[in-house]
Amino acid sequence: MFRELVPEIVCVQPSPNTQVVVAAAAQAVRDGAEAVVGVGGGSPLDVAKLAAFLAANPGAKLQDAYG
């Protein structure tokens, strides 16, 4: 029912690299996402958190998320 409204990123593997995070953030921005949801273990959740951070903070760098 909602599949058309919820784009998916299904390429998250264990220990994802920076390119996966940046691509997920770019997709969130491109799709006008209001939220990013991660489902599964640590890697999908980490990608979701970092992608949401980058999408919500234009110009931010991934390193900024680590403090």
HELIX and SHEET records of a PDB file:
HELIX    1   1 ARG A    3  LEU A    5  5                                   3    
HELIX    2   2 THR A   18  ARG A   30  1                                  13    
HELIX    3   3 GLY A   42  ALA A   56  1                                  15    
HELIX    4   4 LEU A   62  TYR A   66  5                                   5    
END                                                                             
